[in-house]
């Protein structure tokens, strides 16, 4: 047990003792770990701790990647401190019990969602699970529609072009490479901007046992943007490409039906028809934006007849017309 983590948790929860400490997950590239702590005589029986420890300078292979990760953890702190309170039961997130930051370490103490009924995580989704996730996204996007992401990423998502120059330089698809800036600009210039989760993959959602309720975690890449970036990325994480192509219309229909209701609940003065029309057009652009990152990130084989490839060609053609 790290002494800093122990001291912070005891201070925030009033725990007399930490009974057990279990490592749930190692953070990307070894930047720390996520722990589940069982407490004695505390305000809560269990907590989740995200403990970030920056590596020694000699262990940093890419300064660009390191700086991006450092900023992402600092932004996650800002998210919990200044924005998270705007989420409600329809876009549930873990309650943050407190944070602590030092020069090379960050401790975030969170509600254990398992104790709150969100004990299931899925590697793949059926339509019900996908719709539950889309409902969360619709309410989340409604909550922050037209809000400024002050202190967060100006443009959310971890594959944002401005932060992924290395991947762009490695991209062998020259037509997609040339269109990358236009794709990014198209998304940023949508008149309907919100705050996006930024890493809304299926693995970052915790579901109830019946799959009808959900909470989201991991807000390192939260920031401004078009909501279709979250939606496209989420659906890609739920289904194989062929299934995405088949289900995209009913999934988008469901998302927009919830979004309309959520915006009305939030009393947002938004032209709902104009918003839906604009974002539906931007869905394939958002999908292609993520595909651009993937093709630059890995040298894997990309089927020229795949849904992503066909969609990218259509988007590039429309941007050039």
C-alpha positions in Angstrom: 0.0 0.0 0.0 1.4 3.3 -1.1 1.6 5.7 1.9 0.3 8.7 0.0 -2.8 6.7 -1.2 -3.4 5.4 2.4 -3.2 8.9 3.9 -5.4 10.5 1.3 -8.1 7.9 1.5 -8.2 8.0 5.3 -8.4 11.7 5.3 -11.2 11.8 2.7 -13.3 9.0 4.2 -12.4 9.0 7.8 -11.4 5.4 7.6 -9.8 3.9 10.7 -8.1 1.2 8.6 -7.7 0.0 5.1 -8.7 -3.7 5.2 -7.8 -4.8 1.7 -6.3 -3.3 -1.4 -6.7 -4.9 -4.8 -5.2 -3.9 -8.1 -8.0 -3.7 -10.7 -6.1 -2.4 -13.6 -2.7 -0.9 -14.6 -2.9 2.4 -16.3 -1.8 2.8 -19.9 2.0 2.6 -20.3 2.5 1.9 -16.6 1.5 5.4 -15.4 -0.1 4.0 -12.3 -2.9 1.8 -11.3 -6.6 1.6 -10.3 -7.3 0.1 -6.9 -10.3 -1.2 -5.0 -9.9 -0.5 -1.3 -12.1 -2.0 1.4 -12.3 0.3 4.5 -13.1 0.0 8.2 -15.2 2.5 10.1 -15.4 4.9 7.1 -18.2 6.9 5.4 -18.3 4.2 2.8 -17.3 0.5 2.8 -15.3 0.6 -0.5 -13.7 3.1 -2.8 -12.0 3.1 -6.1 -8.6 4.9 -6.3 -7.0 6.1 -9.5 -3.3 6.5 -8.5 -1.2 8.2 -11.2 2.6 8.1 -10.8 4.6 9.8 -13.5 7.6 7.6 -14.6 11.2 8.6 -14.2 12.5 10.8 -17.0 14.8 8.0 -18.3 11.8 5.8 -18.8 10.0 8.2 -21.1 10.4 7.1 -24.7 8.2 9.7 -26.3 8.0 13.2 -24.7 5.0 14.0 -26.9 3.1 11.0 -25.6 4.2 11.7 -22.0 3.1 15.3 -22.1 -0.3 14.3 -23.5 -0.8 11.7 -20.8 0.2 14.2 -18.0 -2.2 16.8 -19.3 -5.0 14.2 -19.6 -4.7 13.3 -15.9 -4.7 17.0 -14.9 -7.8 17.6 -17.1 -9.6 14.6 -15.4 -9.0 16.4 -12.1 -10.5 19.6 -13.4 -13.5 17.6 -14.8 -14.3 16.1 -11.4 -13.7 19.4 -9.6 -15.7 21.8 -11.8 -17.9 19.9 -14.3 -19.0 16.6 -12.9 -21.8 18.1 -10.7 -23.7 18.9 -13.9 -24.3 15.2 -14.5 -27.5 13.6 -13.1 -29.1 10.2 -12.8 -29.5 10.0 -16.6 -25.8 10.4 -17.3 -24.5 8.8 -14.1 -20.8 9.0 -13.2 -19.0 8.0 -10.0 -19.1 10.4 -7.2 -15.6 11.9 -6.6 -14.8 11.9 -2.9 -11.8 14.0 -3.4 -8.4 14.4 -5.2 -4.8 15.1 -4.2 -2.0 16.2 -6.6 1.7 16.4 -6.0 4.6 17.0 -8.5 4.7 13.4 -9.7 1.6 11.7 -8.3 -2.1 12.2 -8.5 -4.7 10.4 -6.3 -8.4 10.4 -7.3 -10.8 8.7 -4.8 -14.1 7.7 -6.3 -17.3 5.9 -5.5 -17.2 2.2 -6.2 -19.9 1.8 -8.8 -20.1 -1.9 -8.2 -21.6 -1.1 -4.8 -24.1 1.2 -6.4 -25.5 -1.4 -8.7 -23.3 -0.9 -11.8 -21.4 -4.2 -11.6 -21.3 -5.3 -15.3 -18.9 -4.4 -18.0 -19.2 -5.8 -21.5 -16.7 -6.7 -24.2 -19.4 -6.7 -26.8 -22.9 -5.4 -27.0 -26.4 -6.4 -28.1 -28.8 -3.8 -29.2 -30.2 -3.2 -25.7 -26.8 -2.6 -24.2 -25.9 -0.3 -27.1 -29.1 1.7 -26.7 -28.4 2.1 -22.9 -25.0 3.5 -23.7 -26.4 5.8 -26.4 -29.0 7.0 -23.9 -26.2 8.0 -21.5 -24.4 9.8 -24.3 -27.5 11.7 -25.3 -28.2 13.0 -21.8 -24.5 13.8 -21.3 -24.3 15.8 -24.6 -27.6 17.6 -23.7 -26.2 18.5 -20.2 -23.3 20.3 -21.7 -24.7 21.6 -25.0 -23.2 25.0 -25.9 -21.1 25.0 -22.7 -17.5 26.1 -22.9 -14.9 23.4 -22.0 -12.9 25.8 -19.9 -9.9 24.0 -18.4 -10.7 20.8 -20.3 -9.4 19.8 -23.7 -10.4 22.5 -26.1 -11.2 19.7 -28.5 -12.0 16.4 -26.8 -11.2 12.8 -27.8 -7.8 11.1 -27.5 -7.4 10.8 -31.2 -7.8 14.6 -31.9 -5.7 15.6 -34.8 -3.7 18.4 -33.1 -2.5 15.9 -30.5 -1.7 13.1 -32.9 0.9 14.4 -35.4 3.0 11.3 -35.0 0.2 9.1 -36.2 -0.7 11.5 -39.0 3.0 11.4 -40.2 2.9 7.6 -40.3 -0.4 7.4 -42.2 0.2 5.7 -45.5 -3.2 6.5 -47.0 -2.3 9.7 -48.8 -5.9 10.7 -49.7 -7.0 10.4 -46.0 -3.8 12.1 -44.9 -4.5 15.1 -47.1 -8.2 15.3 -46.0 -7.3 15.0 -42.2 -7.4 18.7 -41.6 -10.6 19.3 -43.5 -12.3 16.4 -41.6 -11.1 17.9 -38.3 -12.2 21.4 -39.3 -15.6 20.1 -40.4 -16.3 18.7 -37.0 -14.9 21.7 -35.1 -17.0 24.1 -37.2 -20.3 22.5 -36.4 -22.6 25.2 -34.9 -23.7 22.7 -32.3 -20.9 22.1 -29.9 -21.1 20.2 -26.6 -18.6 18.5 -24.2 -17.7 15.0 -25.3 -16.6 12.2 -23.1 -13.7 11.7 -25.4 -13.1 7.9 -24.7 -16.6 6.6 -24.9 -15.8 3.0 -25.6 -17.9 0.2 -24.3 -15.2 -0.8 -21.7 -15.6 2.6 -20.0 -19.3 2.0 -19.2 -20.5 0.1 -16.1 -24.0 -1.4 -16.5 -26.6 -2.7 -14.1 -27.2 -6.5 -14.2 -30.3 -6.1 -16.4 -28.5 -3.8 -18.7 -31.0 -1.0 -18.4 -28.9 1.5 -16.4 -25.3 2.6 -16.9 -22.6 4.9 -15.5 -19.5 6.1 -17.3 -15.9 6.3 -16.1 -12.5 7.6 -17.3 -12.7 11.3 -18.2 -9.1 11.9 -19.3 -10.0 13.1 -22.8 -13.2 15.1 -22.0 -13.5 18.3 -23.9 -15.3 20.3 -26.5 -16.7 18.8 -29.7 -19.5 17.4 -31.8 -21.4 14.7 -30.1 -21.1 12.4 -33.1 -17.5 11.8 -32.2 -18.6 9.9 -29.0 -21.4 8.2 -30.8 -19.4 6.9 -33.7 -16.6 5.7 -31.4 -19.0 4.0 -29.0 -20.9 2.1 -31.8 -17.5 1.0 -33.2 -16.6 -0.4 -29.8 -20.0 -2.2 -29.6 -20.3 -4.0 -32.9 -18.3 -5.4 -35.8 -18.2 -3.1 -38.8 -20.8 -5.0 -40.8 -23.2 -4.8 -37.8 -22.5 -1.1 -37.4 -23.4 -0.5 -41.0 -26.6 -2.4 -40.7 -27.7 -0.8 -37.4 -26.4 2.7 -37.8 -29.8 4.2 -38.8 -31.9 2.7 -35.9 -29.1 3.5 -33.5 -28.9 7.1 -34.6 -32.7 7.3 -34.6 -32.7 6.2 -31.0 -29.9 8.5 -30.0 -31.6 11.6 -31.5 -35.0 10.7 -30.0 -33.4 10.7 -26.5 -31.3 13.8 -27.2 -34.4 15.8 -28.1 -36.1 14.8 -24.9 -32.9 15.5 -22.8 -32.5 18.9 -24.3 -36.1 19.8 -23.5 -35.6 18.6 -19.9 -32.5 20.8 -19.6 -34.4 23.8 -21.1 -31.7 24.3 -23.7 -32.7 26.9 -26.3 -31.6 24.8 -29.3 -33.1 24.4 -32.8 -33.6 20.6 -32.5 -34.3 20.0 -36.1 -31.2 21.9 -37.2 -29.1 20.1 -34.6 -30.2 16.7 -35.8 -29.8 17.5 -39.4 -26.2 18.8 -38.8 -25.1 16.0 -36.6 -26.5 13.2 -38.9 -24.4 14.6 -41.7 -21.3 14.7 -39.4 -21.7 11.1 -38.2 -19.7 9.6 -41.1 -17.2 12.4 -40.8 -16.7 11.6 -37.1 -16.3 7.9 -37.9 -13.7 8.7 -40.6 -11.8 11.0 -38.1 -11.3 8.1 -35.8 -10.4 5.8 -38.7 -7.7 8.3 -39.7 -6.1 7.9 -36.3 -6.3 4.1 -36.4 -4.7 3.8 -39.8 -1.8 6.0 -38.6 -1.5 4.3 -35.3 -1.1 0.7 -36.5 0.3 -0.9 -39.7 -2.4 -3.5 -39.7 -4.2 -4.6 -42.9 -7.2 -2.5 -43.8 -9.7 -4.2 -46.1 -10.3 -1.8 -49.0 -14.0 -3.0 -49.2 -14.7 -2.5 -45.5 -17.4 -0.2 -44.1 -14.8 2.2 -42.8 -12.9 2.4 -46.0 -16.0 3.0 -48.1 -17.3 5.6 -45.6 -13.9 7.4 -45.7 -13.9 7.6 -49.5 -17.4 9.0 -49.5 -16.5 11.6 -46.9 -13.3 12.6 -48.7 -15.2 12.9 -52.0 -17.9 15.2 -50.4 -15.3 17.4 -48.7 -13.5 17.9 -52.1 -16.7 18.6 -54.0 
